[in-house]
Amino acid sequence: MYQYTSFDRQFVRQRAAQFRDQLQRNLAGELADDDFRPLRLQNGWYIQRHAPMLRVAVPYGELSSRQLRQLGRIARELDQGFGHFTTRQNMQFNWIPLPRAADAMDLLAEADMHGIQTSGNCIRNITTDAFAGIAPDEVVDPRPYCEVLRQWSTLHPEFAFLPRKFKIAVSGTREDRAAIAWHDIGLQLLKNEAGDVGFRVLVGGGMGRTPVIATEVNAFVPWQQILVYIEAVVRVYNRFGRRDNAYKARIKILVKAEGQKFIDAVNAEFDKILNQDASGREHLIPVAELERVARHFELPAGVRPAAATHAFDPHRTGPAPAAFLRWMERNVHPHRVPGYRAVTLSLKRPGQAPGDVTADQMDAAATLADRYSLGELRVSHDQNLVLPWVREADLFSVWHAARDASFATPNIGLLTDMIACPGGDFCALANARSIPVAASITERFDDLDALYDIGDIDLHISGCMNSCGHHHTGHIGILGVDKDGSEWYQVSLAGSDGSTLSGASTPGKVIGPSFSADEVPDVVEALIDVYLRERQAGERFVDTARRLGVPPFRAAADAVRRDTAAPATRAAAPAAAAEPAEIA
């Protein structure tokens, strides 16, 4: 993984010192709140429902054990003992008092971390596949390119004050596990017939109040030119993006409105920068620079590929426990290096909100990484942790250690491995709570045999239309809405993030008026019952939902409605939920 240079380290420490000065002046009344607001946002600090919220950047999801322990220390000493991993591979703290904010930034800087590019109208944290560099279906390792993009976009003047936030995702595999079509810019690494590396560029994807699938604007941009092309996209967005209306300011609105005119403008700007601007050639990525960065992502020194070609046998020393076999099936993943596997540490268990992790759990995960994964972890889009360098010979020991640390729930990809935002329990923008709904569904589906019978399914929960829980992409999506000050939940069906399991990226279809919180588990169970009754051999939930369409699922959900709830009290689909500036 990437190691900070002396320049990188000096930069983040100076940034932390600068923030301390800004904070002290604000607390002393010398810097007005309105003037301090953009400064704190540039460092990842929001004001949420109960306390400030800090979002820590975890670039493309890679963490060292040392960094995870430092996050645990911040949780223990400055927060209330836990943090929250987000769908964009970052960490959030929700209870750090503002007077201690500078202390948190200093602790982050000690571990080569910061909150830059996690908030504000800038290019946000670059994300990619949690299995980058180790996936068997990988065409090109995206991490060196992600790191070049991170360094280039940090503090770039063209990107400092965009019309709205801007998110980039990169995929280097045949299966898209980075949901690139749902981002402002989605980049797919590929090779042409000559073996040259380049990027397929998608622009204008996004969730929020207007879900839009990104449009392909260029089928192949040579890797050396990708910074120039992204700059061309952002220049056009800066020039023509809406700044008079925050709800229409995202680039997806511009792309949808202008269509081919937008694509033509981007390609014209690209040609202008590359061939006419005096500095155009300076924006090309030098081969030497890519090679320098790529050296950080070579096989770790401790990796020893196995010489044997036979498949791993979990029964090689005797009959394996059934619990271990289930864990192997769900939490252990193929690896491109012979003799190695990737292991997901599940953060989904009863009594703990999806994505939440305690300080003690952070320390335990760091210890597992040191012992079994060369000190490296990944944060996944599904709000779990991944050990990327586990020897097959250590799998039984890893299972025992993960079980002792509460990370071994064999539910990856199943219903209880759900995505959820913090919702109204923390976020001032949420219309409804997400955590209690997630907890009630987890409690309802607590039988592993039943979960395995249901099989692969994505359930996503958002507390508002800002879609931090990615409800649009869920096979079952749950959205919190407000009805005269009461919490209601809208349910959608057959959404997709673009992965092989889910099919082409598409937003889910709403199945009708909304439900009360106590009805949601019954609705989910009713939808599952339709699937179990109607599925064909080998069909997953999303396949059955698409084959049958919405009507039978809507009928099952309607049957759940409480007799005491009159139709007039039902919350209709939200028409124009706000997407304010201070949001993920």
C-alpha positions as CSV (number, residue, x, y, z in Angstrom):
1,M,0.0,0.0,0.0
2,Y,1.1,3.6,-0.5
3,Q,3.5,5.0,2.0
4,Y,3.7,8.7,2.7
5,T,6.8,10.6,1.6
6,S,8.3,13.3,3.8
7,F,6.4,15.9,1.7
8,D,3.1,14.1,2.2
9,R,3.7,13.9,6.0
10,Q,4.7,17.5,6.3
11,F,1.6,18.6,4.3
12,V,-0.9,16.8,6.5
13,R,0.7,18.0,9.7
14,Q,0.8,21.6,8.5
15,R,-2.8,21.2,7.5
16,A,-3.7,20.0,11.0
17,A,-1.8,23.0,12.5
18,Q,-3.6,25.4,10.3
19,F,-6.9,23.9,11.3
20,R,-6.0,24.3,15.0
21,D,-5.4,28.0,14.5
22,Q,-8.7,28.4,12.6
23,L,-10.6,26.5,15.3
24,Q,-9.1,28.5,18.2
25,R,-10.0,31.8,16.4
26,N,-13.5,30.5,15.9
27,L,-14.0,29.4,19.5
28,A,-12.6,32.8,20.7
29,G,-15.1,34.7,18.6
30,E,-12.4,36.0,16.2
31,L,-13.6,34.0,13.2
32,A,-17.3,34.0,12.5
33,D,-19.2,30.7,12.1
34,D,-20.0,31.5,8.5
35,D,-16.4,32.1,7.7
36,F,-15.3,29.0,9.7
37,R,-17.8,26.7,8.0
38,P,-16.0,26.3,4.6
39,L,-12.7,25.8,6.5
40,R,-14.0,23.0,8.7
41,L,-15.7,21.4,5.7
42,Q,-12.4,21.3,3.8
43,N,-11.1,19.2,6.7
44,G,-14.1,16.8,7.0
45,W,-16.0,18.5,9.8
46,Y,-19.8,18.7,9.7
47,I,-22.3,19.9,12.3
48,Q,-24.9,17.1,12.7
49,R,-27.9,16.5,14.8
50,H,-26.3,16.1,18.2
51,A,-22.6,17.0,17.8
52,P,-19.9,17.6,15.1
53,M,-19.2,14.8,12.7
54,L,-15.7,14.1,11.4
55,R,-15.3,12.1,8.2
56,V,-11.8,10.6,7.8
57,A,-10.5,9.9,4.3
58,V,-9.5,6.3,3.6
59,P,-8.3,6.6,0.0
60,Y,-9.5,3.8,-2.1
61,G,-10.3,1.9,1.0
62,E,-6.7,0.9,2.1
63,L,-5.8,0.9,5.8
64,S,-2.7,-0.2,7.7
65,S,-3.1,-1.8,11.1
66,R,-1.3,1.2,12.6
67,Q,-3.9,3.5,11.1
68,L,-6.8,1.4,12.3
69,R,-5.4,1.4,15.8
70,Q,-5.1,5.2,15.6
71,L,-8.8,5.4,14.6
72,G,-9.6,3.2,17.6
73,R,-7.6,5.6,19.8
74,I,-9.6,8.5,18.5
75,A,-12.9,6.6,19.1
76,R,-11.8,5.8,22.7
77,E,-10.3,9.1,23.7
78,L,-12.3,11.7,21.9
79,D,-15.6,10.0,20.8
80,Q,-17.9,7.6,22.5
81,G,-15.9,4.5,21.8
82,F,-16.9,3.7,18.2
83,G,-16.8,4.8,14.6
84,H,-18.8,4.1,11.4
85,F,-17.5,2.9,8.0
86,T,-19.4,4.4,5.1
87,T,-20.3,3.1,1.7
88,R,-17.5,5.3,0.2
89,Q,-14.8,3.6,2.2
90,N,-14.4,6.4,4.8
91,M,-14.6,6.4,8.6
92,Q,-17.0,8.8,10.5
93,F,-17.0,9.9,14.1
94,N,-20.2,11.4,15.4
95,W,-19.5,12.5,19.0
96,I,-16.2,14.5,19.0
97,P,-16.7,17.8,20.8
98,L,-15.7,20.7,18.6
99,P,-13.1,22.0,21.1
100,R,-11.3,18.7,20.7
101,A,-11.5,18.7,16.9
102,A,-7.9,19.9,16.4
103,D,-6.7,17.1,18.7
104,A,-8.4,14.6,16.4
105,M,-6.6,16.1,13.4
106,D,-3.3,15.9,15.1
107,L,-3.8,12.2,15.9
108,L,-4.8,11.6,12.3
109,A,-1.7,13.3,11.0
110,E,0.4,11.1,13.3
111,A,-0.8,8.1,11.3
112,D,-0.7,9.7,7.8
113,M,-4.4,10.4,7.7
114,H,-6.7,13.4,7.4
115,G,-10.2,14.6,6.5
116,I,-9.3,16.4,3.2
117,Q,-11.6,15.5,0.2
118,T,-14.3,14.1,2.4
119,S,-16.7,17.1,2.3
120,G,-17.4,20.3,0.6
121,N,-17.8,21.0,-3.1
122,C,-14.6,19.4,-4.3
123,I,-13.5,16.1,-5.7
124,R,-14.1,13.6,-2.9
125,N,-12.2,10.5,-1.8
126,I,-11.4,8.3,-4.8
127,T,-13.0,4.8,-4.4
128,T,-12.4,1.4,-6.0
129,D,-12.9,-2.3,-5.5
130,A,-12.1,-3.6,-2.0
131,F,-10.3,-6.5,-3.7
132,A,-8.1,-4.3,-5.9
133,G,-4.7,-5.8,-6.6
134,I,-5.8,-9.3,-5.5
135,A,-8.9,-10.1,-7.5
136,P,-8.6,-13.0,-10.0
137,D,-10.7,-11.1,-12.6
138,E,-8.6,-8.0,-12.5
139,V,-7.5,-6.6,-15.8
140,V,-5.4,-3.7,-14.4
141,D,-4.7,-2.8,-10.8
142,P,-6.6,0.5,-10.2
143,R,-4.7,1.5,-7.0
144,P,-1.7,3.3,-8.6
145,Y,-4.1,5.3,-10.8
146,C,-6.3,6.1,-7.7
147,E,-3.3,7.3,-5.9
148,V,-2.2,9.5,-8.8
149,L,-5.7,10.9,-9.0
150,R,-5.7,11.6,-5.2
151,Q,-2.5,13.5,-5.3
152,W,-3.4,15.4,-8.4
153,S,-6.9,16.4,-7.3
154,T,-6.0,17.4,-3.7
155,L,-6.1,21.2,-3.5
156,H,-6.2,21.5,-7.3
157,P,-7.5,25.1,-7.9
158,E,-9.9,24.0,-10.6
159,F,-11.6,21.7,-8.2
160,A,-11.7,23.8,-5.0
161,F,-15.2,25.4,-5.5
162,L,-17.3,23.2,-7.8
163,P,-21.0,23.8,-8.1
164,R,-21.5,20.7,-5.9
165,K,-19.6,17.7,-4.5
166,F,-17.9,15.4,-7.0
167,K,-17.3,11.7,-6.7
168,I,-15.0,9.4,-8.8
169,A,-14.9,5.6,-8.7
170,V,-12.4,3.4,-10.6
171,S,-12.8,-0.3,-11.5
172,G,-10.0,-2.5,-12.9
173,T,-11.9,-5.8,-13.0
174,R,-14.2,-7.6,-15.4
175,E,-17.0,-7.4,-12.7
176,D,-17.7,-3.9,-11.6
177,R,-17.5,-3.9,-7.8
178,A,-17.1,-0.1,-7.5
179,A,-20.5,0.9,-8.8
180,I,-18.9,3.3,-11.3
181,A,-22.1,4.1,-13.2
182,W,-23.5,5.7,-10.1
183,H,-20.7,8.3,-9.8
184,D,-20.1,11.7,-11.2
185,I,-17.2,10.2,-13.0
186,G,-16.8,6.4,-13.4
187,L,-13.6,5.0,-14.8
188,Q,-13.2,1.5,-16.1
189,L,-9.6,0.4,-16.7
190,L,-9.2,-1.9,-19.7
191,K,-6.8,-2.9,-22.4
192,N,-7.3,-2.4,-26.2
193,E,-6.4,-5.0,-28.8
194,A,-2.8,-3.8,-28.8
195,G,-2.6,-4.3,-25.1
196,D,-2.5,-0.6,-24.3
197,V,-4.0,0.5,-21.0
198,G,-6.7,3.1,-21.0
199,F,-10.0,4.2,-19.4
200,R,-13.6,3.9,-20.4
201,V,-15.1,7.2,-19.0
202,L,-18.6,7.5,-17.7
203,V,-20.0,10.8,-16.5
204,G,-23.1,12.0,-14.8
205,G,-24.2,9.2,-12.5
206,G,-25.6,9.8,-9.1
207,M,-28.3,8.9,-6.6
208,G,-30.0,11.5,-4.4
209,R,-33.4,12.9,-5.2
210,T,-32.8,12.3,-9.0
211,P,-31.2,8.8,-9.6
212,V,-29.3,8.9,-12.9
213,I,-27.1,6.2,-14.6
214,A,-23.8,7.7,-15.9
215,T,-23.4,8.2,-19.7
216,E,-20.3,7.0,-21.6
217,V,-18.5,10.0,-23.0
218,N,-15.3,8.3,-24.2
219,A,-14.8,4.6,-24.9
220,F,-11.0,4.7,-24.5
221,V,-8.7,7.4,-23.0
222,P,-5.0,6.4,-22.9
223,W,-3.9,6.2,-19.3
224,Q,-1.3,9.0,-19.8
225,Q,-4.1,11.4,-20.7
226,I,-6.7,10.6,-18.1
227,L,-5.9,13.7,-15.9
228,V,-6.4,15.9,-18.9
229,Y,-9.7,14.3,-19.7
230,I,-11.0,14.6,-16.1
231,E,-9.9,18.3,-16.1
232,A,-11.8,18.8,-19.3
233,V,-15.0,17.3,-17.7
234,V,-14.7,19.4,-14.6
235,R,-14.0,22.6,-16.6
236,V,-17.2,22.1,-18.6
237,Y,-19.0,21.4,-15.3
238,N,-17.5,24.4,-13.7
239,R,-18.5,26.6,-16.6
240,F,-22.1,25.4,-17.2
241,G,-23.2,23.7,-13.9
242,R,-26.0,25.2,-12.0
243,R,-24.9,27.4,-9.1
244,D,-28.3,29.1,-8.5
245,N,-30.0,25.9,-7.2
246,A,-28.2,23.4,-4.9
247,Y,-30.8,20.7,-5.9
248,K,-29.9,21.0,-9.6
249,A,-26.1,21.6,-9.2
250,R,-24.8,18.0,-9.6
251,I,-23.2,17.2,-12.9
252,K,-25.8,14.5,-13.5
253,I,-28.4,17.3,-14.1
254,L,-26.1,19.0,-16.6
255,V,-25.4,15.7,-18.5
256,K,-29.0,14.8,-18.6
257,A,-30.1,18.2,-19.8
258,E,-27.4,18.7,-22.5
259,G,-26.8,15.1,-23.7
260,Q,-24.6,15.0,-26.8
261,K,-23.8,18.8,-26.4
262,F,-22.1,18.0,-23.1
263,I,-20.1,15.2,-24.6
264,D,-19.0,17.4,-27.5
265,A,-18.0,20.2,-25.1
266,V,-15.9,17.9,-23.0
267,N,-14.1,16.4,-26.0
268,A,-13.5,19.9,-27.4
269,E,-12.1,21.1,-24.1
270,F,-9.9,17.9,-23.9
271,D,-8.5,18.6,-27.4
272,K,-7.9,22.3,-26.4
273,I,-6.0,21.4,-23.2
274,L,-4.0,18.7,-24.9
275,N,-3.1,20.3,-28.1
276,Q,-3.4,24.1,-27.7
277,D,-2.7,25.0,-24.1
278,A,1.0,25.6,-23.4
279,S,0.7,23.5,-20.2
280,G,-1.3,20.7,-21.8
281,R,1.6,18.3,-22.1
282,E,2.5,18.9,-18.5
283,H,-0.8,17.3,-17.4
284,L,0.1,13.9,-19.0
285,I,1.1,11.3,-16.4
286,P,4.8,10.6,-16.8
287,V,5.7,7.0,-17.1
288,A,8.3,7.4,-14.4
289,E,5.7,8.9,-12.0
290,L,3.3,6.0,-12.5
291,E,6.1,3.5,-12.0
292,R,7.1,5.3,-8.8
293,V,3.6,5.1,-7.4
294,A,3.0,1.6,-8.7
295,R,6.0,0.3,-6.7
296,H,4.0,0.9,-3.6
297,F,1.5,-1.6,-4.8
298,E,3.7,-4.5,-5.8
299,L,3.3,-7.8,-3.9
300,P,4.2,-7.2,-0.2
301,A,7.6,-8.6,0.8
302,G,6.0,-11.3,2.9
303,V,3.9,-12.9,0.2
304,R,5.1,-16.3,-0.9
305,P,3.0,-17.8,-3.8
306,A,2.3,-21.4,-3.3
307,A,4.0,-23.8,-5.7
308,A,1.2,-26.4,-5.4
309,T,-1.7,-26.3,-7.9
310,H,-4.2,-28.4,-6.1
311,A,-7.3,-26.7,-4.6
312,F,-7.4,-25.9,-0.9
313,D,-9.1,-28.7,1.1
314,P,-10.7,-27.6,4.3
315,H,-10.9,-31.2,5.4
316,R,-7.2,-31.9,5.0
317,T,-6.6,-32.5,8.7
318,G,-10.0,-34.1,9.4
319,P,-13.7,-33.2,9.1
320,A,-14.1,-29.5,9.2
321,P,-16.8,-27.9,11.5
322,A,-20.0,-26.9,9.8
323,A,-19.6,-23.3,11.0
324,F,-16.1,-23.1,9.5
325,L,-17.4,-24.4,6.1
326,R,-20.2,-21.8,6.1
327,W,-17.6,-19.1,6.9
328,M,-15.4,-20.4,4.0
329,E,-18.4,-20.2,1.7
330,R,-19.4,-16.7,2.5
331,N,-16.5,-14.8,4.0
332,V,-13.5,-16.2,2.1
333,H,-12.8,-15.0,-1.4
334,P,-10.6,-16.1,-4.3
335,H,-7.2,-14.6,-4.8
336,R,-4.9,-14.0,-7.8
337,V,-1.9,-15.3,-5.9
338,P,-1.8,-19.1,-5.5
339,G,-2.0,-20.2,-1.9
340,Y,-3.8,-17.0,-0.7
341,R,-7.3,-15.9,0.0
342,A,-9.0,-12.6,1.0
343,V,-11.2,-12.7,4.1
344,T,-14.1,-10.4,5.0
345,L,-14.5,-9.5,8.6
346,S,-18.2,-9.1,9.0
347,L,-19.3,-5.9,10.9
348,K,-22.9,-7.0,10.7
349,R,-24.2,-8.7,13.8
350,P,-27.2,-8.3,16.1
351,G,-26.9,-5.3,18.5
352,Q,-24.6,-3.4,16.2
353,A,-25.6,-1.0,13.5
354,P,-24.3,-1.9,10.0
355,G,-20.8,-0.3,9.5
356,D,-20.3,0.5,13.1
357,V,-17.2,-0.7,14.8
358,T,-16.0,-0.2,18.4
359,A,-12.6,0.9,19.5
360,D,-11.9,-2.6,20.8
361,Q,-13.0,-4.2,17.6
362,M,-10.7,-1.8,15.6
363,D,-7.8,-3.0,17.8
364,A,-8.8,-6.6,17.3
365,A,-9.0,-6.2,13.5
366,A,-5.6,-4.5,13.5
367,T,-4.2,-7.5,15.4
368,L,-5.7,-9.9,12.9
369,A,-4.2,-7.9,10.1
370,D,-0.7,-7.9,11.7
371,R,-0.9,-11.6,12.4
372,Y,-2.4,-12.9,9.2
373,S,-2.5,-10.1,6.5
374,L,0.9,-8.4,6.6
375,G,-0.6,-5.4,8.5
376,E,-3.0,-4.4,5.7
377,L,-6.9,-4.1,5.6
378,R,-9.5,-2.8,3.2
379,V,-12.8,-1.0,3.9
380,S,-15.5,-2.4,1.6
381,H,-18.4,-0.6,-0.1
382,D,-20.6,-2.9,1.9
383,Q,-19.3,-1.5,5.2
384,N,-17.1,-4.5,6.2
385,L,-13.4,-5.0,6.6
386,V,-11.2,-7.2,4.4
387,L,-8.0,-8.9,5.1
388,P,-6.3,-9.1,1.7
389,W,-3.3,-11.3,2.3
390,V,-4.3,-14.4,4.2
391,R,-2.5,-17.7,3.5
392,E,-4.7,-20.6,2.9
393,A,-2.8,-22.5,5.5
394,D,-3.9,-19.9,8.1
395,L,-7.6,-19.9,7.3
396,F,-8.7,-22.2,10.2
397,S,-6.7,-20.1,12.6
398,V,-8.1,-16.9,11.1
399,W,-11.6,-18.2,11.5
400,H,-11.0,-19.0,15.2
401,A,-9.5,-15.5,15.8
402,A,-12.3,-13.7,13.9
403,R,-14.9,-15.7,15.8
404,D,-13.4,-14.7,19.1
405,A,-13.4,-11.0,18.0
406,S,-17.1,-11.2,16.7
407,F,-16.1,-10.8,13.0
408,A,-17.0,-14.3,11.8
409,T,-20.7,-14.1,11.1
410,P,-21.0,-16.1,7.8
411,N,-23.5,-13.7,6.2
412,I,-21.5,-11.8,3.5
413,G,-23.9,-11.2,0.6
414,L,-26.9,-12.4,2.5
415,L,-29.9,-10.4,3.7
416,T,-28.4,-9.4,7.1
417,D,-25.2,-8.1,5.4
418,M,-27.2,-4.9,4.7
419,I,-26.0,-1.4,3.9
420,A,-27.4,1.4,6.1
421,C,-26.6,5.0,6.7
422,P,-26.6,6.4,10.3
423,G,-30.0,8.0,9.6
424,G,-31.9,10.2,12.0
425,D,-30.1,8.9,15.1
426,F,-27.2,11.1,14.1
427,C,-27.8,13.0,10.9
428,A,-29.7,16.3,10.9
429,L,-30.7,15.9,7.3
430,A,-32.4,12.5,7.8
431,N,-36.2,12.2,7.6
432,A,-36.2,8.9,9.5
433,R,-34.0,6.5,11.5
434,S,-32.1,3.7,9.7
435,I,-30.5,1.9,12.6
436,P,-33.7,0.6,14.4
437,V,-35.1,-0.6,11.0
438,A,-31.8,-2.4,10.3
439,A,-31.9,-3.9,13.8
440,S,-35.5,-5.1,13.5
441,I,-34.8,-6.8,10.1
442,T,-31.6,-8.5,11.5
443,E,-33.6,-9.7,14.5
444,R,-36.4,-11.1,12.2
445,F,-33.9,-13.0,9.9
446,D,-31.7,-14.4,12.6
447,D,-31.8,-18.0,11.3
448,L,-28.7,-18.8,9.2
449,D,-30.4,-21.8,7.5
450,A,-33.2,-19.5,6.4
451,L,-30.7,-16.9,5.2
452,Y,-28.8,-19.5,3.2
453,D,-32.0,-20.7,1.6
454,I,-32.9,-17.1,0.6
455,G,-29.4,-16.7,-0.9
456,D,-27.7,-13.6,-2.4
457,I,-29.6,-10.4,-1.9
458,D,-28.7,-6.8,-1.4
459,L,-30.8,-4.8,1.1
460,H,-29.9,-1.1,1.4
461,I,-31.4,1.5,3.8
462,S,-31.2,5.3,3.6
463,G,-32.6,7.8,6.1
464,C,-33.4,10.4,3.5
465,M,-33.3,11.1,-0.3
466,N,-29.6,11.9,-0.1
467,S,-29.1,8.2,-0.5
468,C,-26.0,7.7,1.7
469,G,-27.3,4.1,2.2
470,H,-27.6,3.6,-1.6
471,H,-31.2,2.5,-1.4
472,H,-31.6,3.0,-5.1
473,T,-29.2,0.1,-5.8
474,G,-30.7,-2.4,-3.4
475,H,-32.5,-5.5,-4.6
476,I,-34.7,-4.3,-1.7
477,G,-34.3,-0.6,-1.0
478,I,-35.7,1.2,2.0
479,L,-36.0,5.0,2.1
480,G,-37.0,7.0,5.1
481,V,-39.5,9.7,4.3
482,D,-41.3,12.4,6.4
483,K,-45.1,12.6,6.7
484,D,-46.2,15.5,8.9
485,G,-43.3,15.0,11.3
486,S,-43.7,11.2,11.4
487,E,-41.3,8.6,10.1
488,W,-42.3,6.4,7.2
489,Y,-40.5,4.1,4.9
490,Q,-40.7,3.7,1.1
491,V,-39.7,0.3,-0.4
492,S,-38.2,-0.2,-3.8
493,L,-37.4,-3.4,-5.7
494,A,-34.7,-4.7,-8.1
495,G,-32.2,-1.9,-8.0
496,S,-28.6,-2.7,-9.1
497,D,-25.1,-1.3,-8.5
498,G,-23.8,-2.8,-11.7
499,S,-22.1,-5.9,-10.3
500,T,-22.5,-9.3,-11.9
501,L,-24.9,-10.4,-9.2
502,S,-27.2,-7.4,-9.7
503,G,-26.9,-6.9,-13.5
504,A,-26.7,-3.5,-15.3
505,S,-26.9,-0.5,-13.1
506,T,-30.5,0.6,-12.5
507,P,-32.6,2.3,-9.8
508,G,-35.1,0.2,-8.0
509,K,-38.8,0.6,-8.6
510,V,-41.0,1.9,-5.8
511,I,-43.7,-0.7,-4.9
512,G,-46.3,1.7,-3.5
513,P,-47.1,4.1,-0.6
514,S,-44.9,4.0,2.4
515,F,-44.9,1.9,5.6
516,S,-44.5,2.6,9.3
517,A,-41.3,1.5,11.0
518,D,-43.0,-1.5,12.7
519,E,-44.4,-2.7,9.4
520,V,-41.0,-2.8,7.5
521,P,-39.8,-6.2,8.8
522,D,-43.2,-7.7,7.8
523,V,-42.9,-6.1,4.3
524,V,-39.4,-7.5,3.8
525,E,-40.6,-10.9,4.9
526,A,-43.6,-10.7,2.5
527,L,-41.3,-9.9,-0.4
528,I,-39.0,-12.8,0.5
529,D,-42.0,-15.1,0.7
530,V,-43.0,-14.2,-2.9
531,Y,-39.5,-15.0,-4.0
532,L,-39.3,-18.3,-2.2
533,R,-42.7,-19.3,-3.6
534,E,-42.1,-18.2,-7.2
535,R,-38.4,-18.7,-7.8
536,Q,-37.2,-21.0,-10.5
537,A,-34.2,-23.3,-10.3
538,G,-31.0,-21.3,-9.8
539,E,-32.8,-18.0,-9.6
540,R,-31.7,-15.3,-7.2
541,F,-34.0,-12.8,-5.6
542,V,-33.2,-10.0,-8.0
543,D,-33.7,-12.4,-11.0
544,T,-37.2,-13.4,-9.8
545,A,-38.1,-9.8,-9.1
546,R,-37.2,-8.8,-12.6
547,R,-39.0,-11.7,-14.2
548,L,-42.2,-11.2,-12.3
549,G,-42.2,-7.5,-12.1
550,V,-43.5,-5.3,-9.3
551,P,-47.2,-6.4,-9.1
552,P,-47.0,-9.6,-7.1
553,F,-44.5,-8.0,-4.7
554,R,-46.7,-5.0,-4.3
555,A,-49.7,-7.1,-3.6
556,A,-47.7,-9.0,-0.9
557,A,-46.6,-5.7,0.7
558,D,-50.1,-4.2,0.6
559,A,-51.4,-7.2,2.5
560,V,-49.1,-6.3,5.4
561,R,-50.6,-2.9,5.9
562,R,-52.1,-2.5,9.4
563,D,-55.9,-2.3,9.6
564,T,-55.5,0.6,11.9
565,A,-53.7,2.7,9.3
566,A,-56.2,4.6,7.2
567,P,-55.1,5.2,3.5
568,A,-55.1,9.0,4.1
569,T,-52.3,8.6,6.6
570,R,-50.0,6.9,4.2
571,A,-47.0,8.8,3.0
572,A,-46.8,9.2,-0.7
573,A,-43.6,9.1,-2.6
574,P,-41.5,12.2,-1.7
575,A,-41.6,14.7,-4.5
576,A,-38.6,17.0,-3.8
577,A,-36.7,16.0,-0.8
578,A,-33.8,18.3,-0.1
579,E,-30.2,17.5,-0.9
580,P,-28.5,20.3,1.1
581,A,-24.8,21.2,0.8
582,E,-23.6,19.6,4.1
583,I,-24.2,16.0,3.2
584,A,-22.2,12.9,2.4
